[in-house]
Amino acid sequence: MRANENPGVGTGASEGLAGGLTTSNDNRYPLHIKISDAAEVFIEQLATDLMLGTCELSQLPPSLSAFYTFAWSSGRDTLEREVDRLQFECDRLWMWAFNPPPKINPNAKSHADLERIRGNSANADRIDAANAARFEQVDQ
């Protein structure tokens, strides 16, 4: 028997590795693959222990490790766009809630006025002259 052959699949056998498989239309596997109740309980417990961290992936046999890795990758790939979208939305809402745009103070003092308050009248006069020159060029 070759490694990719499964006795009981497509041979008409009543019992095989997966417990009595029958196929149709050249499909290698039936609609619902059946395994023994003990195997089902054991695999489910392994999956739970992997999620809880009481069992490591390296402890599984290669076949179950490959199955688990494929399922995890498939689930991640399926949900990756949705997770990215929700992360972007989460970041956007956090920024909106905790970093509101600054409010403009209509009574804010100009740079020149602040220089006068600091006692630097000479610099304030230079700033006023520079601003006047800028605005005169715009008006002309």
ZADO-1210 file (C-alpha; in nm, 4 decimals, padded with zeros to 6 digits):
<atoms>
<atom x="00.0000" y="00.0000" z="00.0000" code="MET" pos="1"/>
<atom x="00.1314" y="00.3471" z="-00.0892" code="ARG" pos="2"/>
<atom x="00.1361" y="00.6264" z="00.1687" code="ALA" pos="3"/>
<atom x="-00.1432" y="00.8219" z="-00.0020" code="ASN" pos="4"/>
<atom x="-00.3781" y="00.5240" z="-00.0200" code="GLU" pos="5"/>
<atom x="-00.6410" y="00.4733" z="00.2441" code="ASN" pos="6"/>
<atom x="-00.7905" y="00.1243" z="00.2703" code="PRO" pos="7"/>
<atom x="-01.1643" y="00.1450" z="00.2862" code="GLY" pos="8"/>
<atom x="-01.1882" y="00.4609" z="00.0760" code="VAL" pos="9"/>
<atom x="-01.3428" y="00.4030" z="-00.2627" code="GLY" pos="10"/>
<atom x="-01.2892" y="00.0265" z="-00.2407" code="THR" pos="11"/>
<atom x="-01.6328" y="-00.0673" z="-00.1210" code="GLY" pos="12"/>
<atom x="-01.4840" y="-00.1966" z="00.2047" code="ALA" pos="13"/>
<atom x="-01.7169" y="-00.1739" z="00.5000" code="SER" pos="14"/>
<atom x="-01.4414" y="-00.0964" z="00.7503" code="GLU" pos="15"/>
<atom x="-01.1324" y="00.1158" z="00.6976" code="GLY" pos="16"/>
<atom x="-00.9070" y="00.3515" z="00.8858" code="LEU" pos="17"/>
<atom x="-01.1819" y="00.6044" z="00.9354" code="ALA" pos="18"/>
<atom x="-01.4540" y="00.3574" z="01.0266" code="GLY" pos="19"/>
<atom x="-01.6501" y="00.2541" z="00.7194" code="GLY" pos="20"/>
<atom x="-01.5993" y="00.5166" z="00.4526" code="LEU" pos="21"/>
<atom x="-01.8009" y="00.5239" z="00.1366" code="THR" pos="22"/>
<atom x="-01.7466" y="00.7712" z="-00.1427" code="THR" pos="23"/>
<atom x="-01.9217" y="00.8969" z="-00.4510" code="SER" pos="24"/>
<atom x="-01.8240" y="01.0861" z="-00.7666" code="ASN" pos="25"/>
<atom x="-01.4475" y="01.0235" z="-00.7417" code="ASP" pos="26"/>
<atom x="-01.4242" y="01.2095" z="-00.4087" code="ASN" pos="27"/>
<atom x="-01.1645" y="01.0462" z="-00.1843" code="ARG" pos="28"/>
<atom x="-01.3557" y="01.1293" z="00.1319" code="TYR" pos="29"/>
<atom x="-01.7194" y="01.1053" z="00.2350" code="PRO" pos="30"/>
<atom x="-01.9281" y="01.4073" z="00.3230" code="LEU" pos="31"/>
<atom x="-01.8740" y="01.3368" z="00.6941" code="HIS" pos="32"/>
<atom x="-01.5687" y="01.1412" z="00.8027" code="ILE" pos="33"/>
<atom x="-01.6367" y="00.9235" z="01.1048" code="LYS" pos="34"/>
<atom x="-01.3822" y="00.8276" z="01.3692" code="ILE" pos="35"/>
<atom x="-01.4304" y="00.6334" z="01.6887" code="SER" pos="36"/>
<atom x="-01.5762" y="00.8109" z="01.9913" code="ASP" pos="37"/>
<atom x="-01.2547" y="00.7536" z="02.1865" code="ALA" pos="38"/>
<atom x="-01.0462" y="00.9098" z="01.9071" code="ALA" pos="39"/>
<atom x="-01.2840" y="01.2048" z="01.8864" code="GLU" pos="40"/>
<atom x="-01.2637" y="01.2683" z="02.2623" code="VAL" pos="41"/>
<atom x="-00.8836" y="01.2340" z="02.2581" code="PHE" pos="42"/>
<atom x="-00.8355" y="01.4751" z="01.9644" code="ILE" pos="43"/>
<atom x="-01.0762" y="01.7263" z="02.1177" code="GLU" pos="44"/>
<atom x="-00.8861" y="01.7106" z="02.4483" code="GLN" pos="45"/>
<atom x="-00.5559" y="01.7618" z="02.2636" code="LEU" pos="46"/>
<atom x="-00.6988" y="02.0695" z="02.0904" code="ALA" pos="47"/>
<atom x="-00.8187" y="02.2085" z="02.4240" code="THR" pos="48"/>
<atom x="-00.4821" y="02.1416" z="02.5878" code="ASP" pos="49"/>
<atom x="-00.3019" y="02.3129" z="02.2973" code="LEU" pos="50"/>
<atom x="-00.5179" y="02.6211" z="02.3423" code="MET" pos="51"/>
<atom x="-00.4634" y="02.6209" z="02.7201" code="LEU" pos="52"/>
<atom x="-00.0904" y="02.5650" z="02.6826" code="GLY" pos="53"/>
<atom x="-00.0800" y="02.2388" z="02.8796" code="THR" pos="54"/>
<atom x="00.0317" y="02.0540" z="02.5653" code="CYS" pos="55"/>
<atom x="00.2889" y="02.1725" z="02.3149" code="GLU" pos="56"/>
<atom x="00.2578" y="02.1358" z="01.9382" code="LEU" pos="57"/>
<atom x="00.5920" y="01.9535" z="01.9362" code="SER" pos="58"/>
<atom x="00.4371" y="01.6777" z="02.1504" code="GLN" pos="59"/>
<atom x="00.1838" y="01.5840" z="01.8819" code="LEU" pos="60"/>
<atom x="00.2521" y="01.3218" z="01.6188" code="PRO" pos="61"/>
<atom x="00.3501" y="01.4747" z="01.2835" code="PRO" pos="62"/>
<atom x="00.0087" y="01.4051" z="01.1280" code="SER" pos="63"/>
<atom x="-00.1846" y="01.5887" z="01.4018" code="LEU" pos="64"/>
<atom x="00.0747" y="01.8666" z="01.4142" code="SER" pos="65"/>
<atom x="00.0359" y="01.9238" z="01.0384" code="ALA" pos="66"/>
<atom x="-00.3443" y="01.9135" z="01.0666" code="PHE" pos="67"/>
<atom x="-00.3437" y="02.1649" z="01.3536" code="TYR" pos="68"/>
<atom x="-00.0959" y="02.3962" z="01.1760" code="THR" pos="69"/>
<atom x="-00.2975" y="02.3874" z="00.8542" code="PHE" pos="70"/>
<atom x="-00.6235" y="02.4606" z="01.0404" code="ALA" pos="71"/>
<atom x="-00.4651" y="02.7472" z="01.2341" code="TRP" pos="72"/>
<atom x="-00.3140" y="02.9007" z="00.9169" code="SER" pos="73"/>
<atom x="-00.6380" y="02.8616" z="00.7276" code="SER" pos="74"/>
<atom x="-00.8354" y="03.0314" z="01.0041" code="GLY" pos="75"/>
<atom x="-00.5821" y="03.3128" z="01.0304" code="ARG" pos="76"/>
<atom x="-00.5824" y="03.3708" z="00.6546" code="ASP" pos="77"/>
<atom x="-00.9623" y="03.3679" z="00.6443" code="THR" pos="78"/>
<atom x="-00.9957" y="03.6314" z="00.9153" code="LEU" pos="79"/>
<atom x="-00.6855" y="03.8425" z="00.8489" code="GLU" pos="80"/>
<atom x="-00.8615" y="04.1170" z="00.6487" code="ARG" pos="81"/>
<atom x="-01.1400" y="04.1442" z="00.9055" code="GLU" pos="82"/>
<atom x="-00.8917" y="04.1618" z="01.1928" code="VAL" pos="83"/>
<atom x="-00.6928" y="04.4330" z="01.0116" code="ASP" pos="84"/>
<atom x="-01.0118" y="04.6326" z="00.9470" code="ARG" pos="85"/>
<atom x="-01.1229" y="04.6046" z="01.3086" code="LEU" pos="86"/>
<atom x="-00.7758" y="04.6994" z="01.4358" code="GLN" pos="87"/>
<atom x="-00.7820" y="05.0100" z="01.2148" code="PHE" pos="88"/>
<atom x="-01.1304" y="05.0982" z="01.3459" code="GLU" pos="89"/>
<atom x="-01.0141" y="05.0437" z="01.7040" code="CYS" pos="90"/>
<atom x="-00.7128" y="05.2717" z="01.6509" code="ASP" pos="91"/>
<atom x="-00.9319" y="05.5361" z="01.4855" code="ARG" pos="92"/>
<atom x="-01.1820" y="05.5372" z="01.7718" code="LEU" pos="93"/>
<atom x="-00.9051" y="05.5467" z="02.0320" code="TRP" pos="94"/>
<atom x="-00.7505" y="05.8489" z="01.8607" code="MET" pos="95"/>
<atom x="-01.0907" y="06.0186" z="01.8429" code="TRP" pos="96"/>
<atom x="-01.1629" y="05.9531" z="02.2120" code="ALA" pos="97"/>
<atom x="-00.8244" y="06.0329" z="02.3638" code="PHE" pos="98"/>
<atom x="-00.6655" y="06.2791" z="02.1192" code="ASN" pos="99"/>
<atom x="-00.9330" y="06.5304" z="02.0271" code="PRO" pos="100"/>
<atom x="-00.8304" y="06.8004" z="01.7821" code="PRO" pos="101"/>
<atom x="-00.7004" y="07.1133" z="01.9535" code="PRO" pos="102"/>
<atom x="-00.9555" y="07.3863" z="02.0054" code="LYS" pos="103"/>
<atom x="-00.8754" y="07.7226" z="01.8499" code="ILE" pos="104"/>
<atom x="-00.8758" y="08.0033" z="02.1030" code="ASN" pos="105"/>
<atom x="-01.0249" y="08.3140" z="01.9399" code="PRO" pos="106"/>
<atom x="-00.8584" y="08.5311" z="02.2050" code="ASN" pos="107"/>
<atom x="-00.5122" y="08.3844" z="02.1533" code="ALA" pos="108"/>
<atom x="-00.2239" y="08.6259" z="02.1670" code="LYS" pos="109"/>
<atom x="00.0035" y="08.6742" z="01.8677" code="SER" pos="110"/>
<atom x="00.3710" y="08.5852" z="01.8757" code="HIS" pos="111"/>
<atom x="00.4560" y="08.9551" z="01.8974" code="ALA" pos="112"/>
<atom x="00.2199" y="09.0047" z="02.1961" code="ASP" pos="113"/>
<atom x="00.3797" y="08.7096" z="02.3753" code="LEU" pos="114"/>
<atom x="00.7249" y="08.8601" z="02.3166" code="GLU" pos="115"/>
<atom x="00.6041" y="09.1879" z="02.4712" code="ARG" pos="116"/>
<atom x="00.4708" y="08.9994" z="02.7761" code="ILE" pos="117"/>
<atom x="00.8130" y="08.8348" z="02.8098" code="ARG" pos="118"/>
<atom x="00.9683" y="09.1804" z="02.8094" code="GLY" pos="119"/>
<atom x="01.1306" y="09.1517" z="02.4660" code="ASN" pos="120"/>
<atom x="00.9815" y="09.4566" z="02.2943" code="SER" pos="121"/>
<atom x="01.2563" y="09.4829" z="02.0327" code="ALA" pos="122"/>
<atom x="01.1879" y="09.1314" z="01.9035" code="ASN" pos="123"/>
<atom x="00.8130" y="09.1996" z="01.9155" code="ALA" pos="124"/>
<atom x="00.8584" y="09.5071" z="01.6960" code="ASP" pos="125"/>
<atom x="01.0648" y="09.3018" z="01.4454" code="ARG" pos="126"/>
<atom x="00.7899" y="09.0354" z="01.4333" code="ILE" pos="127"/>
<atom x="00.5217" y="09.3006" z="01.3777" code="ASP" pos="128"/>
<atom x="00.7257" y="09.4616" z="01.0991" code="ALA" pos="129"/>
<atom x="00.7877" y="09.1229" z="00.9296" code="ALA" pos="130"/>
<atom x="00.4179" y="09.0327" z="00.9469" code="ASN" pos="131"/>
<atom x="00.3177" y="09.3745" z="00.8096" code="ALA" pos="132"/>
<atom x="00.5605" y="09.3298" z="00.5198" code="ALA" pos="133"/>
<atom x="00.4231" y="08.9821" z="00.4427" code="ARG" pos="134"/>
<atom x="00.0633" y="09.0990" z="00.4402" code="PHE" pos="135"/>
<atom x="00.1436" y="09.4099" z="00.2312" code="GLU" pos="136"/>
<atom x="00.2931" y="09.1839" z="-00.0372" code="GLN" pos="137"/>
<atom x="-00.0217" y="08.9729" z="-00.0400" code="VAL" pos="138"/>
<atom x="-00.2536" y="09.2727" z="-00.0696" code="ASP" pos="139"/>
<atom x="-00.0660" y="09.4212" z="-00.3669" code="GLN" pos="140"/>
</atoms>
